[in-house]
Amino acid sequence: MITTSASANAEDQRSGMTLDELAAFVQNALRHEIPGDTRLYVRVNLKGGIKRIETRP
């Protein structure tokens, strides 16, 4: 069984991920044919900004 995952970290952990960074994550996931119904896991900072986003097999 082969599984594929995708992840991305915000360049600025204090401010959180930008829309461009999030879009790049989504494009990468689609390029690797990760299904659209895959659950996402995020780590956020105290302000609620996304520090890390990933899929898990």
MDAnalysis code that builds the backbone (N, CA, C; Angstrom):
import MDAnalysis as mda
import numpy as np

u = mda.Universe.empty(171, n_residues=57, atom_resindex=np.repeat(np.arange(57), 3), trajectory=True)
u.add_TopologyAttr("name", ["N", "CA", "C"] * 57)
u.add_TopologyAttr("resid", np.arange(1, 58))
u.add_TopologyAttr("resname", ["MET", "ILE", "THR", "THR", "SER", "ALA", "SER", "ALA", "ASN", "ALA", "GLU", "ASP", "GLN", "ARG", "SER", "GLY", "MET", "THR", "LEU", "ASP", "GLU", "LEU", "ALA", "ALA", "PHE", "VAL", "GLN", "ASN", "ALA", "LEU", "ARG", "HIS", "GLU", "ILE", "PRO", "GLY", "ASP", "THR", "ARG", "LEU", "TYR", "VAL", "ARG", "VAL", "ASN", "LEU", "LYS", "GLY", "GLY", "ILE", "LYS", "ARG", "ILE", "GLU", "THR", "ARG", "PRO"])
u.atoms.positions = np.array([
    [0.844, -1.189, 0.000],
    [0.000, 0.000, 0.000],
    [0.881, 1.242, 0.000],
    [0.627, 2.128, -0.926],
    [1.379, 3.375, -1.022],
    [0.466, 4.512, -0.579],
    [0.959, 5.335, 0.328],
    [0.186, 6.484, 0.777],
    [0.980, 7.751, 0.494],
    [0.271, 8.814, 0.255],
    [0.885, 10.103, -0.022],
    [0.353, 11.108, 0.974],
    [1.239, 11.961, 1.439],
    [0.808, 13.026, 2.339],
    [1.426, 14.334, 1.863],
    [0.902, 15.416, 2.362],
    [1.417, 16.745, 2.030],
    [1.457, 17.556, 3.309],
    [2.414, 18.467, 3.386],
    [2.496, 19.352, 4.548],
    [3.149, 20.658, 4.126],
    [2.925, 21.673, 4.926],
    [3.532, 22.978, 4.678],
    [3.647, 23.715, 5.999],
    [4.710, 24.489, 6.132],
    [4.934, 25.329, 7.306],
    [4.874, 26.788, 6.885],
    [4.323, 27.623, 7.752],
    [4.288, 29.060, 7.488],
    [5.704, 29.614, 7.532],
    [6.027, 30.503, 6.613],
    [7.342, 31.146, 6.652],
    [7.495, 31.955, 7.936],
    [6.446, 32.638, 8.334],
    [6.455, 33.443, 9.564],
    [5.543, 32.769, 10.578],
    [6.126, 32.009, 11.489],
    [5.353, 31.258, 12.481],
    [4.532, 32.170, 13.397],
    [5.009, 33.367, 13.655],
    [4.298, 34.282, 14.553],
    [3.034, 34.849, 13.910],
    [3.100, 35.156, 12.635],
    [1.943, 35.734, 11.946],
    [1.025, 34.674, 11.362],
    [1.585, 33.527, 11.029],
    [0.778, 32.465, 10.431],
    [0.888, 32.449, 8.923],
    [0.249, 31.465, 8.345],
    [0.324, 31.209, 6.920],
    [-0.432, 32.267, 6.125],
    [0.122, 32.601, 4.968],
    [-0.547, 33.540, 4.061],
    [-1.459, 32.756, 3.122],
    [-2.312, 33.447, 2.431],
    [-3.193, 32.822, 1.457],
    [-2.374, 32.169, 0.344],
    [-1.283, 32.818, -0.073],
    [-0.422, 32.240, -1.099],
    [0.210, 30.938, -0.625],
    [0.633, 30.877, 0.634],
    [1.216, 29.650, 1.180],
    [0.169, 28.541, 1.245],
    [-1.041, 28.892, 1.635],
    [-2.123, 27.914, 1.685],
    [-2.471, 27.410, 0.281],
    [-2.513, 28.312, -0.686],
    [-2.800, 27.925, -2.068],
    [-1.716, 26.985, -2.603],
    [-0.456, 27.249, -2.261],
    [0.644, 26.378, -2.694],
    [0.491, 24.986, -2.088],
    [0.059, 24.909, -0.827],
    [-0.181, 23.620, -0.185],
    [-1.273, 22.846, -0.932],
    [-2.376, 23.511, -1.249],
    [-3.487, 22.863, -1.952],
    [-3.048, 22.398, -3.343],
    [-2.321, 23.233, -4.068],
    [-1.843, 22.848, -5.389],
    [-0.917, 21.635, -5.308],
    [-0.047, 21.598, -4.310],
    [0.855, 20.466, -4.114],
    [0.057, 19.190, -3.825],
    [-0.946, 19.296, -2.970],
    [-1.777, 18.135, -2.640],
    [-2.510, 17.624, -3.883],
    [-3.048, 18.519, -4.686],
    [-3.754, 18.114, -5.897],
    [-2.798, 17.481, -6.915],
    [-1.594, 18.021, -7.007],
    [-0.590, 17.464, -7.916],
    [-0.230, 16.031, -7.540],
    [-0.251, 15.744, -6.234],
    [0.062, 14.399, -5.749],
    [-1.184, 13.516, -5.661],
    [-2.278, 14.003, -6.239],
    [-3.539, 13.262, -6.325],
    [-4.085, 12.825, -4.970],
    [-3.937, 13.681, -3.986],
    [-4.540, 13.430, -2.677],
    [-6.024, 13.744, -2.802],
    [-6.904, 12.812, -2.412],
    [-8.348, 13.005, -2.595],
    [-8.875, 14.254, -1.870],
    [-9.882, 14.856, -2.456],
    [-10.477, 16.066, -1.892],
    [-11.165, 15.868, -0.562],
    [-11.500, 14.625, -0.199],
    [-12.168, 14.383, 1.080],
    [-11.181, 14.028, 2.201],
    [-9.879, 14.203, 1.954],
    [-8.854, 13.926, 2.962],
    [-8.930, 14.956, 4.082],
    [-8.849, 14.491, 5.318],
    [-8.871, 15.387, 6.485],
    [-7.563, 16.163, 6.583],
    [-7.662, 17.407, 7.032],
    [-6.500, 18.258, 7.236],
    [-6.238, 18.415, 8.724],
    [-4.976, 18.497, 9.075],
    [-4.569, 18.721, 10.458],
    [-3.733, 19.988, 10.482],
    [-4.055, 20.879, 11.412],
    [-3.342, 22.153, 11.476],
    [-2.814, 22.407, 12.884],
    [-1.714, 23.123, 12.927],
    [-1.167, 23.624, 14.183],
    [-1.249, 25.138, 14.077],
    [-1.842, 25.759, 15.077],
    [-2.059, 27.206, 15.028],
    [-1.249, 27.908, 16.110],
    [-1.027, 29.226, 15.903],
    [-0.373, 30.025, 16.926],
    [-1.430, 30.604, 17.868],
    [-0.999, 31.365, 18.847],
    [-1.935, 31.906, 19.837],
    [-2.977, 32.847, 19.226],
    [-2.645, 33.453, 18.101],
    [-3.579, 34.360, 17.428],
    [-4.507, 33.629, 16.475],
    [-4.341, 32.315, 16.336],
    [-5.190, 31.531, 15.443],
    [-4.641, 31.388, 14.040],
    [-3.445, 31.944, 13.773],
    [-2.823, 31.801, 12.455],
    [-2.301, 30.377, 12.267],
    [-2.348, 29.884, 11.057],
    [-1.883, 28.532, 10.769],
    [-0.361, 28.511, 10.735],
    [0.235, 27.706, 11.615],
    [1.680, 27.528, 11.628],
    [2.089, 26.366, 10.736],
    [1.284, 25.307, 10.728],
    [1.585, 24.105, 9.941],
    [0.263, 23.456, 9.523],
    [0.241, 22.944, 8.321],
    [-0.920, 22.232, 7.813],
    [-0.418, 20.942, 7.167],
    [-1.162, 19.859, 7.345],
    [-0.727, 18.585, 6.773],
    [-1.898, 17.636, 6.580],
    [-1.666, 16.659, 5.708],
    [-2.561, 15.533, 5.581],
    [-1.833, 14.350, 6.205],
    [-2.565, 13.389, 6.644],
    [-1.962, 12.182, 7.207],
    [-2.569, 10.977, 6.526],
    [-1.708, 10.020, 6.146],
    [-2.234, 8.815, 5.479],
    [-3.100, 7.986, 6.399],
])
